[in-house]
Amino acid sequence: MAQNNAQFQKRAIAYSFLAHIRNSGTFVDGPLDIFIPIVKNALSELYPNGTVKGAALTEITEKIEERFGLDIPTPVMHNIMRKIADTVNTSNGKQDITIFSDGAFTIEKFIFEEYKEQIQSSKDEVGKVLKLFREFCCIYKLGDTVNESDLIGFIEQNRADISYYLSHEPKKENCTNSIVAQFVTMFRNAPQVYETLRNIYLGSMLTSYLTYQPQNVMMGVELLLDTNFIVSLLDLNTPESTKTCRTFIETSKSLGYTFTILKDTIEEFQSLLSYKAQNLNQAIIAKSINKEDIYNACDRRNLNCADLERIADNIEETLTEQFGVRIIPHTEKLKGKARYSNEYNSFKKIRSTEKSALHDAMAVQYVKEKRGNKPIYDFDKVNCWFVNNAISHCSEHIEQLERLQKDYTAQPEIIKVDDLLNIIWLSNPSNGFVNTDFVDMGIASMVSYNLNSTLPKARIIKELDENIQKYRDDNTITDKDVVRLSTRIVQRQIDDVQALNDLAKKDGAQFAAKVKEEATKQEQIDNERALKLDMLMKSMAKGIEELHQNKERLDQRHHEKMIDLKEQEQAIREKSNRLNIGEQVSKVQLHNAWTRENTHRKGKWEEYQNAEFDKKKNLWNKMFWGTIILLVITMSLCIFVFGKEVYRFISENSVFSIVGSLFVLCFSGIVIKNYNEWCHNPNYEKEFKNNLNRLPEMQEISYEDFLRELQKQD
């Protein structure tokens, strides 16, 4: 589990870093440019000396996966390295980096930027939010069942969803974790926390470029709109959902997309609003439980039954005139085909009525016919989609339809508006809306899905509403009791809501007592949590403020550095004649001069290291051979002067002879071994050179100091 969390945290840091890169500028040549800093960071750690001959690019991809948790495919890495090589070689005017067709590469004395400060900033931000999430889970007594990987997995969900369409990756099971959604909702108004969550989401989406190379968005695509899409489009859902659908309409129009709707969808919408109008005054618990319900939109907009009926009556005129939607009036043949389809049989098992199941089957049949009744494998070639704004149980028909597909690599007929909007943004990030809008809509959608996916079926909630209405007056069930009961249902603290309805059928008084009991439990929990959350918020505010101040200081230093560089460059241009650099000194020329200066300094340093080692090596040679010669001369003199006595002594004392021989052998071995270590061991040579003091004139000079040195010259 710890290793799993570590991998998730690495990816979160990478996502945050990518978002910072994306927000600090725009793509120059293409979307892969945002991954260049990550690759450069890996290169700076792998090859700090700036010189290497690599056998394969997998050396770099493995380092990136280890450090950032990102899996960059080899072809993509090849393209990124070529971009880096082209930039470096162009600026230096020579072949410093070479990428071969087989994946091998060479780097000749080039120092890459490390981006350490930016990565550390992302690490601090992510660490603060994950710590906050762990403490939040402890307050909800979920420390053993929920961990930080759940938070990152939640944010990654949209990226996983669109990968199903773009890269034919298997459809992943949606992350339905209501506690994560509650955490995001609670801290949405805490800018420092929510900004980090935004960055993780944006960075996650940007990694789609590793498997998806965007093409020109296909023009002339027909979008068949579902009932739930129309509900959101007319602001009968949450404000966030309405913004998503209306942004989608505006963006799609700019791409030449057309919008259609079945006559049957109009009828389903009118029937839905008629039903909501009839039950508007009786809905109590439904409003508290499901924020996506039309009842909540009515409260927010102060709509009454007559308003809902008027919207239903004018729906055709509103869609055609205000949003440019074309209504398909004749659907009899389509209905006949759909009635005998596999989709209809499948939808009947999960939809509330056979009429709803038939409607969805008709929509799927329509899309199939528009596609020529043949599978389409590439997203960019799809000419028609059935688009919905499905949340919670309404989305089940998407998964059900996907299970019917025999060919899982073919594009499905149905797509959620969030997924299609994300793909349009990836294909053209500057089209129609800014990053923050795009991110906010995606996060809001995931929160809504998670909070609603665990709710009981609508019929169960409706029955519970009716029972509360029936017994509340006689048994003093208050509005607060209803709200607290709703909280327990949303947070899944009541596993079997239907059991409450069954109890109401048997004994109304016991039902009311159970409602009061559950409300009392929730009141105690709320009071306890309120104290802990208040302490957490105060602690969080202090820690986040420190982080925010550090980030501001980092941004300020970077800003000042950029201003200083621009001023120095301008000053050098003005003094270019006296500096003998030429009348027109460009920024590229200055960078080239700086690179040459550092190359020259590095060359001098290497020459100095080699010279010092050669001196030491010569000294060791003289000492070694001098010692050997001295020993030979000494032994020769001893033998010449005391030859007979030495021979007689050795013959008479065998122990001395053996000890003396061993001493000579050990001494010779030690001397020869040390000599070999000093003069012929590459590791010793490297250690000796590294321990040398690098003289100031041989040290690498920063770009700022280089400019200052140029300004001092006459």
Backbone hydrogen bonds, N-H to C=O, Kabsch-Sander energy under -0.5 kcal/mol:
donor,donor_aa,acceptor,acceptor_aa,energy
5,N,1,M,-2.6
6,A,2,A,-2.2
7,Q,3,Q,-2.0
8,F,4,N,-2.1
9,Q,5,N,-2.6
10,K,6,A,-2.3
11,R,7,Q,-2.1
12,A,8,F,-2.4
13,I,9,Q,-2.3
14,A,10,K,-2.2
15,Y,11,R,-2.9
16,S,12,A,-2.5
17,F,13,I,-2.5
18,L,14,A,-2.7
19,A,15,Y,-2.3
20,H,16,S,-2.1
21,I,17,F,-2.1
22,R,18,L,-2.8
23,N,19,A,-2.8
24,S,20,H,-1.1
25,G,22,R,-0.9
33,D,30,G,-1.7
34,I,31,P,-1.1
35,F,32,L,-1.6
36,I,33,D,-1.4
39,V,35,F,-2.1
40,K,36,I,-2.9
41,N,37,P,-2.3
42,A,38,I,-1.9
43,L,39,V,-2.4
44,S,40,K,-2.5
45,E,41,N,-1.4
46,L,42,A,-2.5
47,Y,43,L,-2.8
50,G,47,Y,-1.8
52,V,107,I,-2.1
54,G,105,F,-2.6
59,E,56,A,-1.5
60,I,57,L,-1.2
61,T,57,L,-2.0
62,E,58,T,-2.5
63,K,59,E,-1.0
64,I,60,I,-2.3
65,E,61,T,-2.4
66,E,62,E,-2.1
67,R,63,K,-2.3
68,F,64,I,-3.4
69,G,64,I,-0.7
69,G,65,E,-1.2
70,L,64,I,-0.8
72,I,70,L,-0.8
77,M,73,P,-2.6
78,H,74,T,-2.5
79,N,75,P,-1.8
80,I,76,V,-2.4
81,M,77,M,-2.8
82,R,78,H,-1.9
83,K,79,N,-1.9
84,I,80,I,-2.3
85,A,81,M,-2.8
86,D,82,R,-2.8
87,T,83,K,-2.1
88,V,84,I,-2.6
89,N,85,A,-2.9
90,T,86,D,-1.9
91,S,87,T,-2.1
92,N,88,V,-2.1
93,G,89,N,-1.6
94,K,89,N,-0.7
96,D,94,K,-1.7
98,T,106,T,-2.5
100,F,98,T,-0.5
100,F,104,A,-2.9
103,G,100,F,-1.9
105,F,54,G,-2.2
106,T,98,T,-2.2
107,I,52,V,-2.8
108,E,96,D,-3.2
109,K,107,I,-0.8
110,F,50,G,-2.2
112,F,110,F,-0.6
119,I,115,Y,-2.2
120,Q,116,K,-2.6
121,S,117,E,-2.1
122,S,118,Q,-2.0
123,K,119,I,-2.5
124,D,120,Q,-2.5
125,E,121,S,-2.2
126,V,122,S,-2.6
127,G,123,K,-2.4
128,K,124,D,-2.2
129,V,125,E,-1.9
130,L,126,V,-2.6
131,K,127,G,-2.2
132,L,128,K,-2.2
133,F,129,V,-2.3
134,R,130,L,-2.2
135,E,131,K,-2.1
136,F,132,L,-2.2
137,C,133,F,-2.4
138,C,134,R,-1.8
139,I,135,E,-1.8
140,Y,136,F,-1.5
141,K,138,C,-1.4
142,L,137,C,-3.1
145,T,142,L,-0.7
146,V,142,L,-2.2
150,D,147,N,-1.8
151,L,147,N,-0.8
152,I,148,E,-2.0
153,G,149,S,-2.7
154,F,150,D,-2.0
155,I,151,L,-1.9
156,E,152,I,-2.1
157,Q,153,G,-0.5
157,Q,154,F,-1.0
160,A,156,E,-2.1
161,D,157,Q,-2.3
162,I,158,N,-2.2
163,S,159,R,-1.5
164,Y,160,A,-0.8
164,Y,161,D,-0.8
165,Y,161,D,-0.6
165,Y,162,I,-0.7
166,L,162,I,-2.5
167,S,163,S,-2.1
169,E,163,S,-1.6
176,T,174,N,-1.1
177,N,175,C,-1.0
178,S,176,T,-0.6
180,V,177,N,-0.6
181,A,177,N,-1.6
182,Q,178,S,-2.3
183,F,179,I,-2.0
184,V,180,V,-2.4
185,T,181,A,-2.4
186,M,182,Q,-2.6
187,F,183,F,-2.0
188,R,185,T,-1.0
190,A,187,F,-1.3
193,V,190,A,-0.6
194,Y,190,A,-2.8
195,E,191,P,-2.5
196,T,192,Q,-1.1
197,L,193,V,-1.8
198,R,194,Y,-2.7
199,N,195,E,-2.3
200,I,196,T,-2.3
201,Y,197,L,-2.2
202,L,198,R,-3.0
203,G,199,N,-3.0
204,S,200,I,-2.2
205,M,201,Y,-2.2
206,L,202,L,-2.2
207,T,203,G,-1.3
208,S,205,M,-1.7
209,Y,206,L,-1.8
210,L,207,T,-1.7
211,T,208,S,-1.5
212,Y,208,S,-1.9
222,E,383,N,-2.7
223,L,258,T,-2.7
224,L,222,E,-0.6
224,L,385,W,-3.2
225,L,223,L,-0.6
225,L,260,T,-2.5
226,D,387,V,-2.2
230,I,226,D,-1.6
231,V,227,T,-2.2
232,S,228,N,-1.7
233,L,229,F,-2.6
234,L,230,I,-1.9
235,D,232,S,-1.9
236,L,231,V,-2.2
242,T,238,T,-2.2
243,K,239,P,-2.3
244,T,240,E,-2.1
245,C,241,S,-2.2
246,R,242,T,-2.5
247,T,243,K,-2.5
248,F,244,T,-2.2
249,I,245,C,-2.0
250,E,246,R,-2.3
251,T,247,T,-2.8
252,S,248,F,-2.7
253,K,249,I,-2.2
254,S,250,E,-1.6
255,L,251,T,-0.7
255,L,252,S,-0.7
256,G,253,K,-1.6
257,Y,252,S,-2.5
258,T,221,V,-2.4
259,F,324,G,-0.6
260,T,223,L,-2.5
261,I,326,R,-1.9
263,K,328,I,-1.8
265,T,262,L,-0.6
266,I,262,L,-1.5
267,E,263,K,-1.9
268,E,264,D,-2.3
269,F,265,T,-2.4
270,Q,266,I,-2.5
271,S,267,E,-2.4
272,L,268,E,-2.1
273,L,269,F,-2.4
274,S,270,Q,-2.1
275,Y,271,S,-2.1
276,K,272,L,-2.4
277,A,273,L,-2.4
278,Q,274,S,-1.8
279,N,275,Y,-1.4
280,L,276,K,-0.6
280,L,277,A,-0.6
282,Q,279,N,-0.7
283,A,279,N,-1.4
284,I,282,Q,-0.6
288,S,284,I,-1.0
289,I,285,I,-2.3
290,N,286,A,-2.2
291,K,289,I,-0.7
293,D,290,N,-1.4
296,N,293,D,-0.8
297,A,293,D,-1.2
298,C,294,I,-2.1
299,D,295,Y,-1.9
300,R,296,N,-2.6
301,R,297,A,-2.4
302,N,298,C,-0.8
303,L,298,C,-2.3
308,L,304,N,-1.9
309,E,305,C,-2.2
310,R,306,A,-2.2
311,I,307,D,-2.4
312,A,308,L,-2.2
313,D,309,E,-2.2
314,N,310,R,-1.8
315,I,312,A,-0.9
318,T,314,N,-2.5
319,L,315,I,-2.5
320,T,316,E,-2.2
321,E,317,E,-2.4
322,Q,317,E,-0.5
322,Q,318,T,-1.8
323,F,318,T,-0.8
323,F,319,L,-0.8
325,V,319,L,-2.3
326,R,259,F,-3.0
328,I,261,I,-2.9
331,T,329,P,-0.7
335,K,331,T,-2.4
336,G,332,E,-2.1
337,K,333,K,-2.2
338,A,334,L,-2.4
339,R,335,K,-1.8
340,Y,336,G,-0.6
340,Y,337,K,-0.9
341,S,338,A,-1.7
345,N,341,S,-1.4
346,S,342,N,-2.0
347,F,343,E,-3.0
348,K,344,Y,-2.0
349,K,346,S,-1.2
350,I,347,F,-1.3
351,R,347,F,-2.8
357,A,353,T,-1.8
358,L,354,E,-2.6
359,H,355,K,-2.0
360,D,356,S,-2.0
361,A,357,A,-2.1
362,M,358,L,-2.3
363,A,359,H,-2.0
364,V,360,D,-2.2
365,Q,361,A,-2.3
366,Y,362,M,-2.5
367,V,363,A,-2.1
368,K,364,V,-2.3
369,E,365,Q,-2.1
370,K,366,Y,-2.2
371,R,367,V,-1.6
372,G,369,E,-1.6
373,N,368,K,-3.2
381,K,378,D,-1.6
382,V,379,F,-1.8
385,W,222,E,-2.0
386,F,413,E,-2.5
387,V,224,L,-2.8
387,V,385,W,-0.7
388,N,415,I,-1.7
394,C,391,I,-1.5
395,S,392,S,-1.6
396,E,393,H,-1.7
397,H,394,C,-0.7
398,I,395,S,-1.3
399,E,395,S,-1.2
400,Q,396,E,-2.7
401,L,397,H,-1.9
402,E,398,I,-2.3
403,R,399,E,-1.7
404,L,400,Q,-0.8
404,L,401,L,-0.8
405,Q,401,L,-0.8
405,Q,402,E,-0.7
408,Y,406,K,-0.8
410,A,407,D,-1.3
411,Q,376,I,-3.6
415,I,386,F,-2.2
417,V,388,N,-2.5
420,L,416,K,-2.2
421,L,417,V,-2.5
422,N,418,D,-2.3
423,I,419,D,-2.2
424,I,420,L,-2.1
425,W,421,L,-2.2
426,L,422,N,-2.5
427,S,423,I,-2.0
428,N,424,I,-1.5
431,N,428,N,-2.1
432,G,430,S,-0.9
438,F,434,V,-2.2
439,V,435,N,-2.8
440,D,436,T,-2.9
441,M,437,D,-2.4
442,G,438,F,-1.6
443,I,439,V,-2.7
444,A,440,D,-2.4
445,S,441,M,-1.9
446,M,442,G,-1.9
447,V,443,I,-2.5
448,S,444,A,-2.4
449,Y,445,S,-2.5
450,N,446,M,-2.5
451,L,447,V,-2.6
452,N,448,S,-2.0
453,S,449,Y,-2.2
454,T,450,N,-0.6
455,L,452,N,-1.3
461,I,457,K,-1.9
462,K,458,A,-2.7
463,E,459,R,-2.2
464,L,460,I,-2.2
465,D,461,I,-2.6
466,E,462,K,-2.2
467,N,463,E,-2.1
468,I,464,L,-2.4
469,Q,465,D,-2.5
470,K,466,E,-1.9
471,Y,467,N,-2.0
472,R,468,I,-1.8
475,N,471,Y,-1.2
476,T,473,D,-0.6
477,I,472,R,-1.8
478,T,476,T,-0.7
482,V,478,T,-1.8
483,V,479,D,-2.4
484,R,480,K,-2.7
485,L,481,D,-2.4
486,S,482,V,-2.3
487,T,483,V,-2.1
488,R,484,R,-2.0
489,I,485,L,-1.8
490,V,486,S,-2.8
491,Q,487,T,-2.5
492,R,489,I,-1.3
493,Q,488,R,-3.0
494,I,488,R,-1.0
495,D,493,Q,-0.6
497,V,495,D,-0.6
499,A,496,D,-0.5
500,L,496,D,-0.5
500,L,497,V,-1.1
501,N,497,V,-1.2
502,D,498,Q,-2.5
503,L,499,A,-2.0
504,A,500,L,-2.0
505,K,501,N,-1.5
506,K,502,D,-1.2
507,D,503,L,-2.9
511,F,507,D,-2.0
512,A,508,G,-2.4
513,A,509,A,-2.4
514,K,510,Q,-2.4
515,V,511,F,-2.3
516,K,512,A,-2.3
517,E,513,A,-2.4
518,E,514,K,-2.6
519,A,515,V,-2.2
520,T,516,K,-2.4
521,K,517,E,-2.1
522,Q,518,E,-2.1
523,E,519,A,-2.1
524,Q,520,T,-2.0
525,I,521,K,-2.0
526,D,522,Q,-3.0
527,N,523,E,-2.3
528,E,524,Q,-2.1
529,R,525,I,-2.8
530,A,526,D,-2.5
531,L,527,N,-1.4
532,K,528,E,-1.6
533,L,529,R,-3.5
534,D,530,A,-2.0
535,M,531,L,-1.9
536,L,532,K,-2.5
537,M,533,L,-2.8
538,K,534,D,-1.9
539,S,535,M,-2.4
540,M,536,L,-3.2
541,A,537,M,-2.6
542,K,538,K,-1.7
543,G,539,S,-2.2
544,I,540,M,-3.3
545,E,541,A,-1.9
546,E,542,K,-1.9
547,L,543,G,-2.1
548,H,544,I,-3.1
549,Q,545,E,-2.5
550,N,546,E,-2.4
551,K,547,L,-2.5
552,E,548,H,-2.5
553,R,549,Q,-2.5
554,L,550,N,-2.4
555,D,551,K,-2.9
556,Q,552,E,-2.8
557,R,553,R,-2.7
558,H,554,L,-2.3
559,H,555,D,-2.6
560,E,556,Q,-3.1
561,K,557,R,-2.4
562,M,558,H,-2.3
563,I,559,H,-2.3
564,D,560,E,-2.8
565,L,561,K,-2.5
566,K,562,M,-2.3
567,E,563,I,-2.5
568,Q,564,D,-2.5
569,E,565,L,-2.7
570,Q,566,K,-2.3
571,A,567,E,-2.3
572,I,568,Q,-2.4
573,R,569,E,-2.0
574,E,570,Q,-2.1
575,K,571,A,-1.5
576,S,573,R,-1.2
579,L,575,K,-1.9
580,N,576,S,-0.6
580,N,577,N,-0.8
581,I,576,S,-1.8
582,G,576,S,-0.9
585,V,583,E,-0.6
586,S,584,Q,-0.7
590,L,586,S,-2.0
591,H,587,K,-2.4
592,N,588,V,-2.5
593,A,589,Q,-2.6
594,W,590,L,-2.6
595,T,591,H,-2.6
596,R,592,N,-2.5
597,E,593,A,-2.4
598,N,594,W,-2.3
599,T,595,T,-2.3
600,H,596,R,-2.7
601,R,597,E,-2.6
602,K,598,N,-2.6
603,G,599,T,-2.2
604,K,600,H,-2.4
605,W,601,R,-2.3
606,E,602,K,-2.3
607,E,603,G,-2.4
608,Y,604,K,-2.6
609,Q,605,W,-2.6
610,N,606,E,-2.6
611,A,607,E,-2.6
612,E,608,Y,-2.6
613,F,609,Q,-2.3
614,D,610,N,-2.5
615,K,611,A,-2.3
616,K,612,E,-2.3
617,K,613,F,-3.0
618,N,614,D,-2.7
619,L,615,K,-2.2
620,W,616,K,-2.5
621,N,617,K,-2.3
622,K,618,N,-2.5
623,M,619,L,-2.6
624,F,620,W,-2.6
625,W,621,N,-2.7
626,G,622,K,-2.4
627,T,623,M,-2.2
628,I,624,F,-2.3
629,I,625,W,-2.6
630,L,626,G,-2.3
631,L,627,T,-2.4
632,V,628,I,-2.3
633,I,629,I,-2.6
634,T,630,L,-2.6
635,M,631,L,-2.6
636,S,632,V,-2.3
637,L,633,I,-2.4
638,C,634,T,-2.2
639,I,635,M,-2.4
640,F,636,S,-2.3
641,V,637,L,-2.8
642,F,638,C,-2.6
643,G,639,I,-0.8
646,V,642,F,-2.9
647,Y,643,G,-2.3
648,R,644,K,-2.5
649,F,645,E,-2.5
650,I,646,V,-2.4
651,S,647,Y,-2.0
652,E,648,R,-2.0
653,N,649,F,-1.4
657,S,653,N,-1.5
658,I,654,S,-2.2
659,V,655,V,-2.8
660,G,656,F,-2.6
661,S,657,S,-2.0
662,L,658,I,-2.5
663,F,659,V,-2.4
664,V,660,G,-2.3
665,L,661,S,-2.4
666,C,662,L,-2.9
667,F,663,F,-2.7
668,S,664,V,-2.5
669,G,665,L,-2.8
670,I,666,C,-2.9
671,V,667,F,-2.4
672,I,668,S,-2.8
673,K,669,G,-2.8
674,N,670,I,-2.8
675,Y,671,V,-2.3
676,N,672,I,-2.4
677,E,673,K,-2.6
678,W,674,N,-2.9
679,C,675,Y,-2.3
680,H,676,N,-2.4
681,N,677,E,-0.9
685,E,681,N,-2.2
686,K,682,P,-2.7
687,E,683,N,-2.6
688,F,684,Y,-2.7
689,K,685,E,-2.3
690,N,686,K,-2.4
691,N,687,E,-1.5
692,L,689,K,-1.1
694,R,692,L,-0.5
695,L,693,N,-0.6
698,M,695,L,-2.0
699,Q,695,L,-0.8
699,Q,696,P,-1.0
706,F,702,S,-2.4
707,L,703,Y,-2.0
708,R,704,E,-2.1
709,E,705,D,-2.5
710,L,706,F,-2.1
711,Q,707,L,-2.1
712,K,708,R,-1.3
713,Q,709,E,-0.9
713,Q,710,L,-0.8
